[in-house]
């Protein structure tokens, strides 16, 4: 039988596809020969020194400990420069070794081979971040008895690590050379440093999309009184994911990357990534700071505004004092602070019958810690009157150098201020004098009060002790005169004049 007369075999309808299997094997090879594991021990040391070590010394509240790591973006700062540098090294491998023509001439499309190397690099980087973060959360959680974790901010940094790896890889692929890795690493460090500086100074707009944005992105009592708002984190995931997609898609656009169909796919990936990044920036411009954090209307879920139910823990300081269970370790300090002030006024008209912790909130609106909004400072509200205390706004002991004594003094000042001044202003001279006398008998001398007042968040009106360094002489004289009267005489005067004093109807000359 001649060759021409041989029967032609019909092509099977379903030809087995070996590409996925081969791609998986190629990915496995790239995972085994990737350079990223070599730098992970260095990242681990820096992550421990910069992120975990500091967070472990902060008060045992998730929102406090993770604000430094996630709210200010230190976890991403620790990873970004190294990930970008190693990814650039991997992306430039073929061009750096002079094998670009060889790999371009192979049967497998160039972009497909690059995707395997890129995927292996990203898997190592993101996997290491997730492992480091899991260990960190486990260690930080040991003294924490109450509260939920911010899963969305953790996801933001994970996608951010992928974005830096993708940008570094694309940079190395387009500009191969032995110096591209340190250039990419320095670029990552510069980007993180610039982002942090902008995050400290900016208050809104496009800067909200930055993963190191420090203002308005971490609820002060998030995960305790109310859930973590995911709005801004979702936009950040969109932005970082879009940037990563653009970086990967650009690798498939050149003619050498593959055939027309593959390049069209790369174009779709690039355009989709760019659209996601732009959409995230546009959404950031619509963001508004609400009571519990940053709200993006298009992404906001009203269910996240519901309070987290809890059973308070209570003590006694002349009146019942109840706190959210997460603040249980500070209950003795709170009762110690309130007791000497309450003992001077307990039972008088308008004096609180109990003290209850309120949620620390960002902007005006109903709080989840009480029936009235109390903002950033303690206030007396309701009938019968109740003292609402947003402890989340006060520097807790062990918080960046704060000590128990300053925490107790702050609470004394806030309670005395809430008792004689109904609003958030500093108060008129008569209110200042009475407050100073109450604080003196509560254990804070007149000379030490300006320093204690300097830690308070309410705005001063001209001539306050925080700006002048001491009470004005007429106020100081009236305070000494009122403090010198017998306790029974002070109590009798407050019983008849506390309402008028709170309303601002009394002057210094009307004090006894």
C-alpha positions as CSV (number, residue, x, y, z in Angstrom):
1,X,0.0,0.0,0.0
2,X,1.4,3.3,-1.0
3,X,1.5,6.3,1.3
4,X,-1.0,8.2,-0.8
5,X,-3.4,5.4,-0.6
6,X,-3.3,5.1,3.2
7,X,-6.6,5.9,4.9
8,X,-6.8,9.2,6.7
9,X,-7.6,9.0,10.4
10,X,-10.4,11.1,11.5
11,X,-9.6,13.7,14.2
12,X,-11.4,12.9,17.4
13,X,-14.1,15.3,18.3
14,X,-12.8,15.8,21.8
15,X,-9.0,16.1,21.8
16,X,-7.6,15.9,25.4
17,X,-6.3,19.2,26.6
18,X,-2.9,19.0,28.1
19,X,-2.4,22.7,28.6
20,X,-4.0,23.0,32.1
21,X,-1.9,20.1,33.3
22,X,1.2,21.5,31.8
23,X,0.5,24.9,33.2
24,X,0.1,23.4,36.7
25,X,3.4,21.6,36.3
26,X,5.1,24.8,35.1
27,X,3.6,26.7,38.1
28,X,5.0,24.0,40.5
29,X,8.4,24.4,38.9
30,X,8.3,28.2,39.3
31,X,7.2,27.8,43.0
32,X,10.2,25.6,43.7
33,X,12.7,27.9,42.0
34,X,11.3,31.2,43.0
35,X,13.5,33.8,44.8
36,X,10.8,35.1,47.2
37,X,11.4,32.5,50.0
38,X,15.0,33.7,50.3
39,X,13.8,37.2,51.5
40,X,11.0,36.0,53.8
41,X,13.2,35.6,56.9
42,X,14.3,39.2,56.5
43,X,10.6,40.3,56.1
44,X,9.7,38.2,59.2
45,X,12.3,40.0,61.3
46,X,11.2,43.5,60.1
47,X,7.5,42.5,60.6
48,X,8.2,41.4,64.1
49,X,10.2,44.5,65.0
50,X,8.0,47.1,63.3
51,X,4.5,45.7,63.6
52,X,4.1,42.9,66.2
53,X,6.5,44.2,68.8
54,X,4.7,47.6,69.1
55,X,1.2,46.3,68.8
56,X,1.8,43.7,71.6
57,X,2.5,46.6,74.1
58,X,-0.8,48.4,73.4
59,X,-4.0,47.9,75.4
60,X,-5.8,44.5,74.8
61,X,-8.4,45.8,72.3
62,X,-8.4,44.7,68.7
63,X,-9.1,48.2,67.4
64,X,-6.2,49.6,69.4
65,X,-3.6,46.9,68.6
66,X,-4.5,46.6,64.9
67,X,-4.8,50.3,64.2
68,X,-1.0,50.5,64.1
69,X,-0.6,47.4,62.0
70,X,-3.6,47.8,59.6
71,X,-5.0,51.3,60.1
72,X,-1.7,53.0,59.5
73,X,-0.6,50.2,57.1
74,X,2.6,49.1,58.8
75,X,2.1,45.5,57.8
76,X,2.0,46.5,54.1
77,X,5.0,48.9,54.6
78,X,7.0,46.0,56.0
79,X,6.2,43.8,52.9
80,X,6.0,46.2,50.0
81,X,9.6,47.2,49.3
82,X,11.0,43.6,49.5
83,X,8.1,42.1,47.6
84,X,8.5,44.6,44.8
85,X,12.2,44.1,44.6
86,X,12.1,40.3,44.4
87,X,9.2,40.4,42.0
88,X,11.2,42.7,39.7
89,X,14.2,40.3,39.9
90,X,11.9,37.4,38.9
91,X,10.3,39.4,36.1
92,X,13.7,40.4,34.6
93,X,15.1,36.8,34.8
94,X,14.9,36.0,31.1
95,X,16.0,39.4,29.8
96,X,18.8,39.6,32.4
97,X,20.2,36.2,31.4
98,X,19.9,36.9,27.7
99,X,17.4,34.1,27.0
100,X,14.5,36.3,25.9
101,X,14.8,35.2,22.2
102,X,15.0,31.5,23.3
103,X,11.8,31.6,25.4
104,X,10.0,33.7,22.8
105,X,10.6,31.0,20.2
106,X,9.1,28.2,22.3
107,X,5.7,26.6,21.5
108,X,4.2,28.0,24.7
109,X,3.1,31.7,24.4
110,X,5.4,34.1,26.2
111,X,2.6,35.6,28.3
112,X,1.5,32.2,29.5
113,X,5.0,31.4,30.8
114,X,5.3,34.8,32.4
115,X,1.9,34.3,34.1
116,X,3.3,31.1,35.8
117,X,6.4,33.0,37.1
118,X,4.2,35.9,38.2
119,X,1.6,33.6,39.9
120,X,4.4,31.7,41.8
121,X,5.9,35.1,43.0
122,X,2.5,36.4,44.2
123,X,1.6,33.1,45.9
124,X,4.8,33.2,47.9
125,X,4.4,36.8,48.8
126,X,0.7,36.8,49.7
127,X,1.0,33.4,51.4
128,X,3.8,34.7,53.6
129,X,1.7,37.7,54.5
130,X,-1.3,35.6,55.5
131,X,0.9,33.3,57.6
132,X,2.7,36.1,59.3
133,X,-0.6,37.8,60.0
134,X,-2.2,34.6,61.3
135,X,0.6,34.1,63.8
136,X,0.5,37.8,64.8
137,X,-3.3,37.7,65.4
138,X,-2.9,34.5,67.4
139,X,-0.2,36.1,69.7
140,X,-2.1,39.4,70.0
141,X,-5.4,37.6,70.9
142,X,-4.2,36.0,74.1
143,X,-5.1,38.8,76.4
144,X,-8.1,39.9,74.4
145,X,-11.4,38.5,75.7
146,X,-14.0,40.5,73.6
147,X,-14.3,42.0,70.2
148,X,-14.3,41.0,66.5
149,X,-11.5,41.1,63.9
150,X,-11.3,43.5,61.0
151,X,-11.2,40.9,58.2
152,X,-11.6,43.4,55.3
153,X,-8.5,45.5,56.3
154,X,-6.6,42.3,56.5
155,X,-7.7,41.5,52.9
156,X,-6.7,45.0,51.8
157,X,-3.1,44.4,52.8
158,X,-3.1,41.0,51.2
159,X,-4.3,42.4,47.8
160,X,-1.8,45.3,48.4
161,X,1.0,42.8,48.6
162,X,-0.2,41.2,45.4
163,X,-0.3,44.7,43.7
164,X,3.3,45.5,44.7
165,X,4.4,42.1,43.5
166,X,2.6,42.6,40.2
167,X,4.0,46.1,39.7
168,X,7.6,44.9,40.5
169,X,7.2,41.9,38.2
170,X,6.0,44.1,35.3
171,X,8.8,46.6,35.9
172,X,11.4,43.8,35.7
173,X,9.9,42.3,32.6
174,X,9.8,45.6,30.7
175,X,13.2,46.8,31.9
176,X,15.4,43.8,32.7
177,X,18.7,44.4,34.3
178,X,20.7,43.7,37.4
179,X,19.8,47.0,39.0
180,X,16.0,46.8,38.4
181,X,15.4,44.9,41.7
182,X,16.9,47.6,44.0
183,X,15.2,50.3,41.9
184,X,11.8,48.5,42.4
185,X,12.5,48.0,46.1
186,X,13.3,51.7,46.6
187,X,10.2,52.6,44.6
188,X,8.1,50.5,46.9
189,X,9.7,52.1,50.0
190,X,9.2,55.6,48.5
191,X,5.6,54.9,47.6
192,X,4.8,53.7,51.1
193,X,6.6,56.6,52.8
194,X,4.8,59.1,50.6
195,X,1.5,57.3,51.2
196,X,2.0,57.5,55.0
197,X,2.8,61.2,54.9
198,X,-0.3,61.9,52.9
199,X,-2.3,59.6,55.2
200,X,-1.4,61.6,58.2
201,X,-2.3,65.0,56.7
202,X,-5.2,64.4,54.3
203,X,-8.8,64.0,55.5
204,X,-10.7,62.9,52.4
205,X,-10.9,62.6,48.7
206,X,-8.6,60.4,46.7
207,X,-6.2,60.0,49.6
208,X,-8.8,57.7,51.3
209,X,-7.9,55.0,48.9
210,X,-4.4,54.8,50.2
211,X,-3.9,51.7,52.5
212,X,-1.9,53.8,54.9
213,X,-4.6,56.5,55.3
214,X,-4.7,57.2,59.1
215,X,-7.7,59.5,59.4
216,X,-11.3,58.3,59.7
217,X,-10.6,54.7,58.5
218,X,-10.6,52.8,61.7
219,X,-13.6,53.2,64.1
220,X,-12.5,54.0,67.6
221,X,-14.8,51.4,69.1
222,X,-15.2,49.2,65.9
223,X,-15.7,45.6,66.7
224,X,-16.7,46.5,70.2
225,X,-19.9,48.6,70.1
226,X,-20.4,48.4,66.3
227,X,-19.2,46.3,63.4
228,X,-16.2,47.2,61.3
229,X,-17.4,49.3,58.3
230,X,-16.2,47.5,55.2
231,X,-17.0,50.3,52.7
232,X,-13.6,51.9,52.4
233,X,-11.8,48.5,52.6
234,X,-13.9,47.2,49.7
235,X,-12.9,50.3,47.6
236,X,-9.2,49.7,48.5
237,X,-9.4,46.0,47.5
238,X,-10.9,47.2,44.1
239,X,-8.0,49.7,43.7
240,X,-5.2,47.3,44.6
241,X,-6.7,44.5,42.6
242,X,-7.2,46.8,39.7
243,X,-3.5,47.9,39.8
244,X,-2.4,44.3,40.0
245,X,-4.6,43.4,37.0
246,X,-3.2,46.3,34.9
247,X,0.4,45.3,35.7
248,X,-0.3,41.7,34.6
249,X,-2.3,42.7,31.6
250,X,0.4,45.0,30.2
251,X,2.7,42.0,30.0
252,X,0.4,40.4,27.4
253,X,0.0,43.4,25.1
254,X,3.3,43.2,23.1
255,X,3.4,41.1,19.9
256,X,6.0,38.8,21.3
257,X,3.6,37.9,24.2
258,X,1.5,35.6,22.0
259,X,-1.2,35.5,19.3
260,X,-4.0,38.0,18.6
261,X,-6.5,36.1,20.8
262,X,-4.1,36.1,23.8
263,X,-3.3,39.8,23.3
264,X,-7.0,40.6,23.2
265,X,-7.4,38.7,26.5
266,X,-4.6,40.7,27.9
267,X,-6.2,43.9,26.7
268,X,-9.4,42.9,28.5
269,X,-7.6,42.3,31.7
270,X,-5.8,45.6,31.5
271,X,-8.9,47.6,30.8
272,X,-10.9,45.8,33.5
273,X,-8.2,46.5,36.0
274,X,-7.9,50.1,35.1
275,X,-11.7,50.5,35.3
276,X,-11.7,48.9,38.8
277,X,-8.9,51.2,40.0
278,X,-10.6,54.3,38.6
279,X,-14.0,53.3,40.0
280,X,-12.4,52.9,43.4
281,X,-11.0,56.4,43.3
282,X,-14.3,57.8,42.2
283,X,-16.1,56.0,45.1
284,X,-13.5,57.4,47.5
285,X,-14.6,60.9,46.5
286,X,-18.1,60.1,47.5
287,X,-17.1,58.9,51.0
288,X,-18.4,60.6,54.1
289,X,-17.3,60.2,57.7
290,X,-20.2,58.9,59.7
291,X,-20.5,58.1,63.4
292,X,-18.7,54.7,63.1
293,X,-16.2,55.4,60.3
294,X,-16.1,56.2,56.6
295,X,-19.2,55.5,54.6
296,X,-19.4,55.1,50.9
297,X,-23.1,55.3,49.9
298,X,-22.7,53.0,46.9
299,X,-21.1,50.3,49.0
300,X,-22.7,50.8,52.4
301,X,-24.9,48.2,54.0
302,X,-27.3,49.5,56.6
303,X,-27.0,46.3,58.5
304,X,-23.5,47.3,59.5
305,X,-24.9,50.2,61.5
306,X,-26.6,48.0,64.0
307,X,-25.1,47.8,67.5
308,X,-23.3,44.7,68.7
309,X,-25.4,43.3,71.7
310,X,-23.5,42.8,75.0
311,X,-24.1,42.4,78.7
312,X,-22.3,45.2,80.6
313,X,-19.9,44.7,83.4
314,X,-20.7,46.9,86.4
315,X,-19.0,48.3,89.5
316,X,-19.9,51.0,92.0
317,X,-18.5,54.4,92.8
318,X,-21.3,55.9,94.7
319,X,-23.5,55.3,91.7
320,X,-23.5,52.2,89.4
321,X,-20.8,52.3,86.8
322,X,-21.2,50.0,83.8
323,X,-18.8,49.3,80.9
324,X,-18.7,47.3,77.8
325,X,-17.1,43.9,78.5
326,X,-14.1,44.6,76.3
327,X,-13.1,47.4,78.8
328,X,-13.5,45.1,81.9
329,X,-9.8,45.5,82.8
330,X,-10.3,49.3,83.2
331,X,-13.4,49.1,85.5
332,X,-11.4,49.5,88.7
333,X,-9.6,52.6,87.3
334,X,-12.9,54.1,86.2
335,X,-14.6,53.6,89.6
336,X,-11.4,55.0,91.3
337,X,-11.6,58.1,89.1
338,X,-15.3,58.8,89.5
339,X,-15.7,58.1,93.2
340,X,-14.0,61.3,94.6
341,X,-16.0,63.5,92.3
342,X,-19.3,61.7,92.9
343,X,-18.9,61.8,96.7
344,X,-19.1,65.6,96.6
345,X,-22.3,65.8,94.6
346,X,-24.2,62.5,94.9
347,X,-27.9,62.9,95.3
348,X,-28.1,66.6,94.2
349,X,-30.6,67.6,91.5
350,X,-29.2,67.1,88.0
351,X,-26.3,64.8,89.2
352,X,-26.1,61.5,87.3
353,X,-27.7,58.5,89.0
354,X,-25.5,56.1,87.1
355,X,-22.5,56.1,84.7
356,X,-22.5,54.1,81.4
357,X,-20.0,53.8,78.7
358,X,-20.9,55.1,75.3
359,X,-19.3,54.3,71.9
360,X,-16.6,56.7,70.8
361,X,-17.8,58.0,67.4
362,X,-16.4,60.2,64.7
363,X,-19.2,62.4,63.6
364,X,-22.6,63.6,64.9
365,X,-25.4,61.1,65.0
366,X,-27.1,58.6,67.4
367,X,-24.6,56.5,69.3
368,X,-24.9,52.8,70.0
369,X,-23.8,53.3,73.6
370,X,-26.7,55.4,74.9
371,X,-29.9,57.2,73.8
372,X,-28.1,60.5,73.0
373,X,-25.0,61.4,71.0
374,X,-22.2,62.4,73.3
375,X,-19.5,62.8,70.7
376,X,-15.9,62.7,71.9
377,X,-16.2,63.7,75.5
378,X,-18.3,62.6,78.6
379,X,-21.6,64.3,79.0
380,X,-24.6,64.1,81.3
381,X,-27.8,63.4,79.4
382,X,-31.4,62.1,79.9
383,X,-34.0,62.0,82.7
384,X,-33.0,60.7,85.2
385,X,-29.5,62.0,84.3
386,X,-26.9,59.5,83.2
387,X,-23.2,60.1,82.7
388,X,-22.2,58.7,79.3
389,X,-18.4,58.1,78.9
390,X,-16.8,57.4,75.5
391,X,-13.7,55.7,76.9
392,X,-12.4,54.9,73.4
393,X,-11.4,58.6,73.0
394,X,-9.1,58.5,76.1
395,X,-5.6,57.3,76.0
396,X,-5.8,54.0,77.9
397,X,-2.9,52.8,80.1
398,X,0.0,51.3,78.1
399,X,-1.2,53.2,75.0
400,X,2.0,54.8,73.6
401,X,3.3,55.9,76.9
402,X,0.1,56.6,78.7
403,X,-0.1,55.5,82.4
404,X,-2.9,54.7,84.8
405,X,-2.5,58.0,86.6
406,X,-3.1,60.1,83.5
407,X,-6.1,57.9,82.6
408,X,-7.7,58.4,86.1
409,X,-7.0,62.1,86.0
410,X,-8.6,62.4,82.5
411,X,-11.7,60.7,83.7
412,X,-12.0,63.0,86.8
413,X,-11.6,66.1,84.6
414,X,-14.2,64.8,82.1
415,X,-16.8,64.0,84.8
416,X,-16.3,67.3,86.6
417,X,-16.6,69.2,83.3
418,X,-19.7,67.2,82.2
419,X,-21.3,68.0,85.6
420,X,-20.9,71.8,85.4
421,X,-20.9,72.4,81.6
422,X,-23.7,70.9,79.5
423,X,-21.9,71.3,76.1
424,X,-18.5,70.7,74.6
425,X,-17.2,74.2,75.2
426,X,-14.6,75.0,77.8
427,X,-17.1,76.9,80.0
428,X,-17.5,80.4,81.4
429,X,-15.3,81.6,84.3
430,X,-17.8,80.6,87.0
431,X,-18.0,77.1,85.5
432,X,-14.2,76.9,85.3
433,X,-13.9,77.9,89.0
434,X,-16.4,75.4,90.3
435,X,-14.9,72.6,88.2
436,X,-11.4,73.5,89.5
437,X,-12.7,73.3,93.1
438,X,-14.3,69.9,92.5
439,X,-11.1,68.6,91.0
440,X,-9.0,69.9,93.8
441,X,-11.1,68.0,96.3
442,X,-10.9,65.0,93.9
443,X,-7.1,64.9,94.3
444,X,-5.9,67.1,91.4
445,X,-4.3,70.3,92.8
446,X,-5.0,73.6,91.2
447,X,-1.4,73.9,89.9
448,X,-1.6,70.4,88.3
449,X,-5.0,71.0,86.6
450,X,-3.9,72.9,83.5
451,X,-1.8,69.9,82.5
452,X,-4.7,67.5,83.1
453,X,-7.0,69.9,81.2
454,X,-4.5,69.9,78.3
455,X,-5.4,66.3,77.5
456,X,-9.1,67.0,77.1
457,X,-10.6,67.1,73.6
458,X,-13.1,69.9,74.0
459,X,-12.3,73.3,72.3
460,X,-11.2,76.1,74.5
461,X,-12.6,79.6,74.5
462,X,-10.1,82.4,74.9
463,X,-7.9,82.5,77.9
464,X,-8.3,78.8,79.0
465,X,-5.5,77.3,81.1
466,X,-4.4,75.0,78.3
467,X,-3.4,77.9,76.2
468,X,-2.2,80.2,79.0
469,X,-0.5,77.4,81.1
470,X,-2.5,78.5,84.2
471,X,-5.9,79.6,85.3
472,X,-6.6,83.3,84.9
473,X,-6.1,85.0,88.3
474,X,-9.8,85.8,88.9
475,X,-10.8,82.2,88.1
476,X,-8.0,80.8,90.3
477,X,-9.0,83.1,93.2
478,X,-12.7,82.1,92.9
479,X,-11.8,78.4,92.8
480,X,-9.6,78.7,95.9
481,X,-12.4,80.6,97.7
482,X,-15.1,78.0,96.8
483,X,-12.8,75.0,97.6
484,X,-12.0,76.5,101.0
485,X,-15.6,76.4,102.2
486,X,-16.8,73.4,104.2
487,X,-18.0,70.4,102.3
488,X,-21.6,70.9,103.7
489,X,-21.6,74.5,102.5
490,X,-20.4,73.7,99.0
491,X,-23.0,70.9,98.7
492,X,-25.8,73.2,99.9
493,X,-24.8,75.9,97.4
494,X,-24.6,73.4,94.5
495,X,-28.0,72.0,95.5
496,X,-29.6,75.4,94.9
497,X,-27.4,76.7,92.0
498,X,-26.2,73.7,89.9
499,X,-28.9,74.2,87.3
500,X,-28.2,77.9,86.8
501,X,-24.4,77.1,86.8
502,X,-24.9,74.5,84.0
503,X,-27.0,76.9,82.1
504,X,-24.2,79.6,82.2
505,X,-26.3,82.1,84.1
506,X,-23.9,82.7,86.9
507,X,-20.7,84.8,87.0
508,X,-17.7,84.7,89.2
509,X,-19.1,87.4,91.5
510,X,-22.0,85.1,92.4
511,X,-19.9,82.3,93.7
512,X,-19.7,82.1,97.5
